[in-house]
Amino acid sequence: MTNFDSAVYKSVRVPCPAGTVVIGGSFELQGAPGAVVLDDFIPSSTDLLVGAGEIVGPGEPSDGTTASWQIVAQVVCASRPPGYSIIARQSDIRQANGQSVGATCTPSLEFESTSTRAREAIDSDGYSGTWSITAYAICADPLPGYGVDPVDVR
């Protein structure tokens, strides 16, 4: 968890215990509702990085909100499963009102879903710079008798 203050950007890196790898994670932004958004949710084999920042752009004060807020993040870790990998796919870096990109694991007959998709849209004030978005898929070979129910987060 980060400090509970009004810093414009903050992040937290949550490590896995030695001998385990990241297989998932979650986060919550507490405080300053509508004034902060997720910027980073980046898994690696050893930890999860979660970063967020205040919405600052045309029509918003340049110093963001004065309200206090924090990131609370959790990582899900397990022993390294067979075929473990993290696939990252980045969209083009360009000026756009919205972008999406998908990351896909090697196809598996036992799992219904082998991919993830990241989507982002510019807020109502717009953004004139270039930007990109990256999707991450945490992959492993299927284990006999196990399956995954796909979850669609919108």
Buried (B, 14 or more C-beta within 10 A) or exposed (E): EBEBEBBEEBBBBBEBEEEBBBBEBEBEBBBBEEBBEEBBBBBBBBBBBBBBBBBBBEEBEEEBBEBEBBBBBEBBBEEEBEEBEBBEBEBEEEEBEEBEBBBBBEEBEEBEBBBBBBBBEBEEEEEEEEBEBBBBBBBBEBEEEEEEEEEEEE
